[in-house]
């Protein structure tokens, strides 16, 4: 059967938390159905593995064999954005939720789906920077988020407060946007949100509480060069109509 909701989760070197996180997520979806008064709502979870050097691939395949709601693929290279993009393209649900394995925020699922199902919103972004949000990450990472968002506002006239992390959307509405995106790695999610807004889709932000289960899989400092290159490329493509 075609699911109503696809939850896409990029995973990289997550053997320590993968099984527990996915099990908790699947168990928590029952509460989401109850809260939405939609016992018929069906879900699939897509584990978008990308370049892991530990047992993540093996564990993801075991989970997919044990739980019919779980699917997985392996990208073969550590590339968050490319894995997320492929996961969205392979999703079958009417709605798609982009998740993080160390969050699996059932409260966001409930609120985002409620908004999408009962309003004219095309996309719901879970913001860790807007009023009412609670970001419990280290100060350095909170500052980095605000710096990147500031750069997006200056370079691309971004009007929101966050682009990276939790988001949910109507797959049919966003699919042309996903296919038009040219940036991978860290800034794919930013390009997706920014292009959606520039195309006139209705993007709504809701505050989230961000409490990660483990430190980031990739050191933030090591990501800076890729982020800066991606920012320059994204600005050139969107602002000036250049080719990727």
HUGI-V755653 format. One record per backbone hydrogen bond with DSSP energy under -0.5 kcal/mol. NH is the residue of the N-H (numbers start at 0). CO is the residue of the C=O. E is the energy in kcal/mol with one decimal. If there is no record, write none. Layout:
nh: (NH/NH)
co: (CO/CO)
e: (E/E)
This chain:
nh: (3/4/5/6/7/7/8/8/9/10/16/17/20/21/22/23/24/25/26/27/28/29/30/31/32/33/34/35/36/37/40/43/44/45/46/46/47/47/48/48/49/58/59/60/61/62/63/64/65/66/67/69/70/72/74/78/82/83/84/85/86/87/88/89/90/90/93/94/95/96/97/98/98/100/102/103/105/108/109/110/111/112/113/114/115/116/117/118/121/122/123/124/125/126/126/132/133/135/135/140/141/142/143/144/145/146/147/148/149/150/151/152/153/154/155/156/157/166/167/168/169/170/170/173/174/175/177/178/179/180/180/186/187/190/191/192/193/194/195/196/197/198/199/200/202/203/203/205/207/209/209/210/212/222/222/223/223/226/227/228/229/230/231/232/233/234/235/236/237/238/239/239/240/241)
co: (41/41/94/43/5/96/6/45/98/47/13/13/16/17/18/19/20/21/22/23/24/26/26/27/28/29/30/31/33/32/37/4/68/6/44/70/8/45/46/72/10/54/55/56/57/58/59/60/61/62/65/66/44/46/48/76/78/79/80/81/82/83/84/85/86/87/3/3/168/5/166/7/96/9/99/99/103/104/105/106/107/108/109/110/111/112/113/114/201/201/167/203/165/124/205/129/207/133/209/137/137/138/139/140/141/142/143/144/145/146/147/148/149/150/151/152/151/97/123/95/121/93/168/169/170/171/173/174/175/176/177/183/184/186/187/188/189/190/191/192/193/194/196/195/200/122/201/124/126/133/207/208/101/218/219/219/220/222/223/224/225/226/227/228/229/230/231/232/233/234/234/235/236/235)
e: (-0.9/-2.0/-2.8/-2.9/-0.6/-2.8/-0.5/-2.9/-0.6/-1.8/-1.2/-2.2/-2.8/-2.6/-2.5/-2.6/-2.3/-2.7/-2.3/-2.4/-1.2/-1.0/-0.5/-1.3/-2.3/-2.1/-2.6/-2.0/-1.1/-2.7/-1.9/-2.0/-3.2/-3.1/-0.6/-2.9/-2.2/-0.8/-1.3/-1.9/-2.1/-2.6/-2.7/-2.3/-2.0/-2.4/-2.2/-1.7/-1.7/-2.7/-0.5/-1.9/-3.0/-1.8/-2.9/-1.3/-2.3/-2.6/-2.6/-2.3/-2.3/-2.2/-2.3/-2.0/-0.9/-0.5/-0.8/-2.2/-2.6/-3.1/-3.2/-2.7/-0.7/-0.6/-2.0/-1.7/-1.1/-1.9/-2.4/-2.4/-3.2/-2.5/-2.3/-2.1/-2.6/-2.5/-1.3/-0.5/-2.3/-1.9/-3.4/-3.0/-2.7/-0.9/-2.5/-2.0/-2.4/-0.7/-2.5/-0.6/-1.9/-2.7/-1.9/-1.9/-1.7/-2.3/-2.5/-2.4/-2.1/-2.3/-2.3/-2.0/-2.2/-2.9/-2.3/-1.2/-1.3/-1.3/-2.5/-2.2/-2.1/-2.2/-0.6/-2.0/-2.0/-0.5/-2.6/-2.4/-1.1/-1.0/-0.7/-1.0/-1.0/-2.5/-2.5/-2.0/-2.7/-2.9/-1.9/-2.0/-2.4/-1.8/-1.4/-2.1/-0.8/-2.8/-0.5/-2.5/-1.9/-3.6/-0.6/-0.7/-0.9/-0.9/-0.9/-0.7/-1.0/-2.2/-2.6/-2.3/-2.7/-2.5/-2.1/-2.3/-2.8/-2.3/-2.1/-2.5/-2.6/-2.0/-0.8/-0.9/-0.6/-2.1)
